[in-house]
Amino acid sequence: MRSDGSGALAAPAGARVVAGLEPDPAARVAIVASRYHADIVQPLVDGAFAELAEAGIGPERVTLCPVPGAFELPVAARGFATSGYAAVICLGCVIQGETPHFTFVCAEAARGCTLVALETGVPVAFGVITALTHEQAVARAGGAVGNKGNEAAAAAIELSGVLRAIPAT
């Protein structure tokens, strides 16, 4: 089950619309995944691999890079984004505790991944679950609310195709 991100958009007659190219089966994709809350993150990793395979990008084209936690995702993502990878998928889980630590980790992980994408021009998908409870996280890691790993991989693939199509328009 996917969140509401699959809708179509239309433009008035005469407007140019950039349509993303099909996924490049020769593309190298990195999955950078937090080991913290591994019970939640592993289904995200599995979902990302499944989504990539469905798009024709086999496991031999994918590099998995475990990192300690969500805060470390952007640094590793930058390493892949500057090394010829077509896309980077960042996966993790942060569950709110009793201190403001949750807020800082979530905000800086998101900001860092955004900065890597903006600085390198390489799609960096943010598939980090930010939940108030363990149950909410499970629901977003292949449970009732879907799998954010699948969704992040789909977004990375699509944006990679859009960026490849922009010069042709």
N, C-alpha and C positions, 0 to 999 in steps of 0.2 A: 504494500500500500504506500503510495506517495503522497506527500503534502501537496498543497495547491500551487504547484510550480510548473505544470505541464500545459497551461493554457496557450492558445494561439492569439497573436496580436495582428491587427490589420492597419494599413496605412491608406490614406486617400489615393485615388487614381493619380498616377504621375509621379508619386513619391518613390524614391529608391529604397529598397529593403535589402539589407545584408542577410543572406541566408548562410548559415554555417555549412562548411563542407563536411562530408562524411568523415567519420573517425579514420585516422591514419593508422592502419594496422602495424606499420613500421615504427610508430612513435614509441619513445621510451617514456614511461610514467613512473613517478616515485610515489610511494605511500609512506608518509612519515607518521608513525603512530606512537602515542604515549603508552608506556607500560603501566602507568598508574591506573587503577581500576581495570586491569586486564580482563576481568570477567565481562566487562561491558565493552571494552575496545575490541576484543577478538571478533565478536560478531560484526562489528563495523568493518574490520579488515576483510573478513570473509565476504561481506556484502560488496565492498569495493572491488575485490578480485572478481566476483561474479558479474558485476556490472561491466567491468573492463572486458571480460571474456565475451559477454553478450555483444559488445561493440566490436569484437574481432581483435582485441588486443590481448594476446596470450600471456601467460605468466612469465615466459622467457623475456618479455619486453618490460616487465614490471620489477622494480626494486623496492623491497620493504625495508624500512629503516626504523627500528624501535628507538625511542628516546625516553628519558626518565619520566617526564611529565608534560602537561600541556604547555607550560611556560617555555619549554625547550623546542617546541615545534617550529617556530619561525627561523631559528638559526639553522637547523638542519634543512628546512625547506629552501632557504637561500642557497645552501650548498648545491642542491640539485637544480634549482632554477638557473644557476650560473654555470651549469655543467652540461648543457645541451638537452636537458629533459624537456619534453613538450608540455608537461603538466605535473603539478605536485598536488597530492591529496593529503591533507592534514587531518588526522583522526585522533580523538581523545574524549575524555569524560571528566568533568569537574562537577562535584556534588557539593552543594552548600553545607557548610558546617556552622559552628557557633561564632566564628570570627569573620572579619571582613576579607580574609585571605582569598575566598572564593571570588569576590568582586575584582580584586587586583589581577588574579591569574586569568580569569575569563577575558577581561578587558585587554590585557597586554598580549595574550595569545592571539586574540582577534586582530588587534592593531598590528602586531608583528607580521601576521600572515598577509594582511592587506598591504603593508609596506613592501614586503617581498614581491608581491604581484605587481604593484605600481612601479617599483624600481627596476624590475627585470622584464616586464611585459609578458611574463609566463603565468598562465592561470594557476592560482593557488587556491584550492577549494578548502573551505573551512567546515569540516565535518566533526566539530567538537560539540558533544552534548553538554549543555549547561543546565543542570537539573537541581531541583530543590530536595529531591529524595532519590534513593536508590531505585525505587519502583518506577519513578518517572524516567530514569535513565534506561532501565530495562525495556520499557515500552517504546523507546526510541532507538533501540539497538536490535531491531528485528521483532519487536513485540507489536502491540496493538496500534502503535502510532507510526510504524514503518521502520526503516533502517537508514539512519543518517549516513552510513558508509556508502550505500547504494546511491543515495542522493548526491553526496559530494562527488563521487566518481562520475556520475552522469553530468553534473555541472561542469566539472573539469574538462571532460571530453567535448561537451558542447561548446564551451568557451574557446577551447583550442581550435575547433573548427571555424568558429566565428572570426577569431583573430587571423587565421590563415586566409579567410575569404575577404577580409577588409581591403587588402591591397588590390584585389581584382575588381573592386566595384568602382 
